């Protein structure tokens, strides 16, 4: 009976045990991905804390795990990433974003002609990962540098679509030569030189979405491997490559609107006419406008500016491949309409990068990018007219024609006619690529050979129509200019790496050669019957007004020998010796070759027991370097030889062509040579949650390529000589911190600041040089970008003050200038330094907060202590009554309003000179980037068949705090010109941009 009862209850007991066991069993699933870029992580080890139960993620980063305990804690671990513990609680879906552990990963960065672990780097190198700027709507790849790297000064010269930027790495080294850094894109050197604010940026052809990382080489140890072209620093741009495994497709898209950050407050029509009358009467003239009338006001700014200018960008990329054979292909389309009507930029881009392992010893690969960029540019004159045209003039006359004559009957180019009918179209096709093969000849010895090409085909069409005043005078003016540049590069290197006991040696030797040829052709015509054919048929122009076509060609060649030795003892004492010999066709036979050496030493003090035992530092490295680099850019291709050019002569009643010398060569010409000493300290605290990098540097550039006056008996006025020297000295500081790191909330912060002092040391025996037509001065002991003019001491208030002054012809209300030399006369000898364009310090401050799937990023950019020369004021506050004025002139001096700095109204300006009123403080703090992103949970993206998805909203240039009264303190009218820095004159306004977008991975 007892047995029967046991047999009866056994099935019930078994069922109860099974049900109980099943009820305590939970299945948790999810996906694991990189928090940096959202890429899934296959092979992540997942263990239930306190047990041996676990699993690993599949190829798509997904996992499923059966859990038998309550409130389990899952531990995620993966090589190169920080381990993470997550309390699952009652959740059945747990998605985890893992952060890279750079100390474990021993981050590998790109250096000249190779790569290195960051811990082994002896030079001063700043790195920027494009993951840090994902979703930020940058127009060109160089904009990624702004505010994110110590020692790098970035000024966006103009807001025009496609406009370039002026970039300085540790200050400017040259006066007449280029100061822009050398860009190296996947091993192909690219020279960038932005002539002025209206110049197009050559880097527009590079799709920013294709870029994987950017390294900025700053000291001589890092840059001397580029020899004669490394003096201004080097920017290494590495594009994305394929990864083996299942093919993946990435789609990135954003769309947004742009708006000018500021407009000038200008007079309305009534205010303008009142001023014009007052100015005319002050000089004994008549009343020009009836004071009883209330004329309509034309807002020329409103007529020319778009309310909201759209911008769009879409990029589709695919990468994958099997083991030993990978690919990365991308297509991009970018369209930006400028805030000035009819201006825009359109870019199509394509990239294909491939790698193939032929055998254990042989690898081949390629990088190829192609782009087509089309730009419509606004006429520079129309930008200035937008501010200065009288507001009582209508855009069009009653008959529908454009207004072409001002109030005095003088003809002018109507800016709206220029916008609508003037043509300035530039089309550029560019292809950059290389092929390479790498062969391991023996263990540790690898040879590599590559062939690269940079091909540019450019066409510019301009047409001034007859609907514009000056176009009507000459029957229209059309021109077509085409240019083609072909640059090829061959590099051959051998790299030997060997480790033995406590020693490691890495030797690189090589030979490179590069050649470039440029050809151009131009034609123009005037006197067309109408504007129908535009530039499509220049032969329809007036044959009697024919202009001869133009053509040119030039080339340069450089041959180089490179060598570098990296020696590592016990992984803590690091020595780097680098040298490069360059031979350039640009220089004379007496100095064709130059040698550019450097040496650097680094001590990883953290690996010393006595430092480690302090239990204060998690990292410590001390490094120092010294070396010499050069500069050969910005002086043309033939400065060392005599050149002849074509001209025309009149013989009798005939015009004949001939030739004449136009350049006197200098066979002793050689490179500018920059000597640089750098001392750096790198510290880490709290397991590198707080890191500090500081560098002290001193640069001295000798043998400046300077244009100097030569005796008139030579037949020339100036020539290029190696004369003078400049120094830059400064301090850089970068602080990176992770103030908070938790399961749900993370906070990363980065701050950088740079102090740089520039000084002219030698001008070839001259104490100072006054550049022609520029209110600047080159003077010993001062820096480049120094403004020169008169200082003022208020306004004259009475005739008695005028009589007792050095300006006897002045009148009350005129500006009173300082008699600097005290001789009782105001003339050129009374000019003095009135400002400087160099900032005392500059930098950036970025923060990223992430909470669960949300991420907030903020970048502040700042510059302090720099002055700007506001040339706009010379017209917008001239008070002559001929051009429109800023509303500040409403506070002009009158007999009843004496407490002011604004002079009186007068039709004939008494003394139109450069003075300190035009120089303003250009310091600013800008909220450069504010972005909010959200990673879509895996439960949703799984149902959509995606591997990752992210949405974001981004704002650029949202707020600027500044005392500058111009449109934007980030301006440089003359681009990379090192003498004329910090000028603002009719600049294309910069914009505030708001975009929304999505990043999707399949």
Secondary structure, 3 states (H helix, E strand, C coil): CHHHHHHHHHHHHHHHHHHHHHHCCEEEEEEEEECCCCCECCCCEEEECCCCCEEECCCCCEEEEEECCCCCEEEEEECCEEEEEEECCCCCECCEEECECHHHHCCEEEECCEEEEHHHCCCCEEEEEHHHHCCCCCCCHHHHHCCCCCCEEEEECCCCCCECEEEEECCCCCCCCCCCCEEEECCEEEECCCCCCCCECHHHHCCHHHEEEEEEECCHHHHHHHHHHCCCCEEEEEECCCCCEEEEEEEEEEEEEEEECCCCCECCHHHHHHHHHHHHHHCCCCCCCCCCCCCCCCCHHHHHECCCEEEEEEEEEEEEEECCEEEEEEEEEEEEECCECCCEEEEEEEEEEEEEECCCCEEEEEEEEEEEEEEECCCHHHHHHHHHCCCCCCCECCCCCECCECCCCCECCCHHHHHHHCEEEEEEEEEEEEEEEEEEEECCEEEEEEEEEEEEEEEEEEEECCCCHHHHHHCCEEEEEEEEEEEEEEEEEEEEEEEECCEEEEEEEEEEEEEEEEEEEEEEEECCCCCCCCCCCHHHCCHHHCCCCEEEEEEEEEEEEEEEEEEEECCCEEEEEEEEEEEECCCCHHHCEEEEEEEEEEECHHHCHHHHCCCCCCEEEEEEEEEEEEECCCCCCCCCCCEEEEEEEEECCEEEEEEEEEECCCCCCCCEEEEEEEEEEEEEECCCCEEEEEEEEEEEEECCEEEEECCHHHCCCEEEEECCEEEEEEEEEEEEEEEEECCCEEEEEEEEEEEEEEEEEECCCCCEECCCCCCEEEECCCCCCEEEEECEEEECCCHHHHHCCCCCCCCCCCEEECCCCCCCCCCHHHCEEEEECCCCEEEEEEEEEEECCEEEEEEEEEEECCEEEECHHHHHCCCCCCCCCEHHHHHCCECCECCCCCCCCCCCCCCCCCEHHHEEECCEEEEEEEEEEEECCHHHHHHHCCCEEEEEEEEEEEEEEECCCCCCCCCCCCCCCCCCCCEECCCCCCEEEEEEEEEEEC
